[in-house]
Amino acid sequence: MNKEIIHLAVCVALFILLRYLFGVVPVEALDFLLFPVSKLVGFCLNSPGRFVEGAGYVYEGLQIIIERSCAGGNFLLISFLMTSWFFIYEKVLRSC
């Protein structure tokens, strides 16, 4: 049981660190998340977007900006934390 608590504590600490870094890094560093979302929006809405430093991908015809809150980073971090919790909890249940 103690091993599982340590694993969970490491996962939560990693989540907190990555969440902090996600909020601090410039938008340019999050291009690996923004680019696919931008391409999907551009394809679905048939509108070209352009990258603006400090803002993200701008679609002037639609008057929208794909920026860090639209990138999916929070979803990935929460998914990581929930998956970690699931595997640790399942391991605890199997050991009982």
C-alpha positions as CSV (number, residue, x, y, z in Angstrom):
1,M,0.0,0.0,0.0
2,N,2.8,2.4,0.8
3,K,4.3,1.9,-2.6
4,E,1.1,2.9,-4.3
5,I,0.9,6.0,-2.2
6,I,4.4,7.0,-3.3
7,H,3.4,6.3,-7.0
8,L,0.3,8.5,-6.6
9,A,2.3,11.3,-4.9
10,V,4.8,11.3,-7.7
11,C,2.0,11.4,-10.3
12,V,0.3,14.3,-8.5
13,A,3.6,16.2,-8.2
14,L,4.4,15.6,-11.9
15,F,0.9,16.9,-12.7
16,I,1.3,20.0,-10.6
17,L,4.8,20.7,-12.1
18,L,3.6,20.2,-15.7
19,R,0.4,22.3,-15.1
20,Y,2.6,25.1,-13.8
21,L,5.0,24.9,-16.7
22,F,2.0,24.8,-19.2
23,G,0.9,28.2,-17.8
24,V,4.4,29.8,-17.8
25,V,5.9,28.8,-21.1
26,P,5.3,31.0,-24.1
27,V,2.8,30.1,-26.8
28,E,5.6,29.3,-29.2
29,A,6.7,26.4,-27.1
30,L,3.2,24.9,-27.3
31,D,3.2,24.7,-31.1
32,F,3.2,20.9,-30.9
33,L,-0.3,21.1,-29.3
34,L,-1.6,24.2,-31.2
35,F,-0.6,23.2,-34.7
36,P,-2.8,20.0,-35.0
37,V,-5.8,21.9,-33.5
38,S,-5.2,24.7,-35.9
39,K,-5.1,22.4,-38.9
40,L,-8.3,20.7,-37.8
41,V,-10.1,24.0,-37.3
42,G,-8.8,25.2,-40.7
43,F,-9.9,22.0,-42.4
44,C,-13.4,21.9,-40.9
45,L,-14.1,25.6,-41.4
46,N,-12.3,26.0,-44.7
47,S,-10.4,29.0,-43.4
48,P,-6.7,29.6,-43.4
49,G,-5.0,30.5,-40.1
50,R,-1.7,32.2,-39.4
51,F,0.6,32.0,-36.4
52,V,1.0,35.2,-34.5
53,E,3.8,35.2,-31.8
54,G,2.5,35.6,-28.3
55,A,-1.1,34.9,-29.3
56,G,-1.4,31.6,-31.3
57,Y,-3.1,30.8,-34.5
58,V,-5.4,33.6,-35.7
59,Y,-8.4,33.2,-38.0
60,E,-9.2,36.7,-39.0
61,G,-12.2,35.8,-41.2
62,L,-13.8,33.9,-38.3
63,Q,-12.5,36.3,-35.6
64,I,-11.1,33.5,-33.4
65,I,-7.7,32.7,-31.9
66,I,-6.5,29.2,-31.2
67,E,-4.3,29.8,-28.1
68,R,-3.0,27.9,-25.1
69,S,-6.4,27.3,-23.5
70,C,-7.6,25.6,-26.7
71,A,-4.6,23.4,-27.2
72,G,-5.7,20.4,-25.2
73,G,-2.8,20.5,-22.7
74,N,-5.1,20.6,-19.7
75,F,-7.1,17.6,-21.1
76,L,-3.8,15.6,-21.6
77,L,-2.7,16.4,-18.0
78,I,-6.0,15.5,-16.4
79,S,-6.2,12.3,-18.5
80,F,-2.7,11.4,-17.3
81,L,-3.6,11.9,-13.7
82,M,-6.9,9.9,-14.0
83,T,-5.2,7.1,-15.9
84,S,-2.5,6.9,-13.2
85,W,-5.1,6.9,-10.5
86,F,-7.0,4.1,-12.2
87,F,-3.9,1.8,-12.5
88,I,-2.8,2.5,-9.0
89,Y,-6.3,1.9,-7.6
90,E,-6.7,-1.3,-9.6
91,K,-3.4,-2.6,-8.3
92,V,-4.6,-1.9,-4.7
93,L,-7.9,-3.7,-5.3
94,R,-6.1,-6.8,-6.8
95,S,-3.8,-7.0,-3.8
96,C,-6.8,-7.1,-1.4
